[in-house]
Amino acid sequence: MRSGRGNVIPGILALAVALLAGASASAATLEEIVSAVVEVKTIITPDGQTVQSLGRERAGSGVVIDEDGLILTIGYLMVEAQAAAVTTNAGRTVPATVVGYDHVTGFGVLRAIEPLKIKPLAFGRSTDVKERDPVLIASHGGADMVTPAFVVAKREFAGNWEYLLDEAIFTTPPHPAWSGAALISREGKLLGIGSLIVGDAAGNGAATPGNMFVPIDRLLPILGDLIADGRVAGAGQPWLGIAADEVRGRLIVSRVTPEGPGEKAGIRRGDEILGVAGAAPRSLADFYRKVWATGAAGATVPLDVEHGGEKRRIDVKSMNRLDHLKLKSTL
């Protein structure tokens, strides 16, 4: 999940400027747009549940979305943070506080402790994005870290950390610093936040490296809750603490979160997931939907598993993922 940093292709700025709406688009216009993309650095609480997989020190990008310094980023950069700071493209560094995190979308929100005096990036409509649309991808670092790309797919994405987007945006070629990067339309508006680099962006089995973005339309329905309470209202989806991977048509448990619901119930690494209450999942995404259909967080999820030739039914008492994380120091 962590992104690298590299130089853009020489001459790329001229192409990026050309993608902006209107023949009169200028380098100054591009600079103004990408000034809203800032660097985000965080230090995670030592006993955080995500330290082992994501590290204690994290860095990426975020996007200023209001005049008071509210910053949208990808959540894995800031979840369980005990300290955070943002740095503008002008080199100004300002401490920030964690506002909220949403596991369902993957969004995280921070706020600079003082106004950044940066024009926020306006929201576009990710539902209007179509395959083959030209876009810009911008990470922190100014116009030098802007690359043009094309949308190659809008499709479902399932991650083995119990994460599912009904529709994510995939672009190519890949940006070298994708974590929290801004996906920007030809009109200079925010369409999504960078989450991953993938080897098959088109989703057709071909080697098409690119990036996956969380669509901006997923933010508006939850932003008020994140600002007010640090999390989305309600019990949330049932979380099992099980990482499963599709291996030749089978769902195999590759990791069980220590002290999570799955481990407590007896799920083990290497278990094959055969079904949820007797219904066999067709895919990882289908498995999640079957689990979430059992009820809200706290529901008991009956899993059918096989290990070493032995089949068994294991009832897993689910929980809200946020209740397992170390969020009290920041939220």
Secondary structure, DSSP 8 states (H G I E B T S, - for coil): ---------TTHHHHHHHHSSSTT--HHHHHHHHTTEEEEEEEE-TT-TTHHHH-SEEEEEEEE-STT-EEEEEGGGTTTEEEEEEE-TTS-EEEEEEEEE-TTT-EEEEEESS--------B--GGG--TT-EEEEE-SSGGGGEEEEEEEEEEEEEETTTEEEEEEEEEES--SS-TT-EEE-TTS-EEEEEEEEESBTTSSSS-B-EEEEEEGGGTHHHHHHHHHHSS-SSS---B--EEEEEETTEEEEEEE-TTSHHHHHT--TT-EEEEETTB--SSHHHHHHHHHTT-STT-EEEEEEEETTEEEEEEEE-B-GGGTS--TTT-
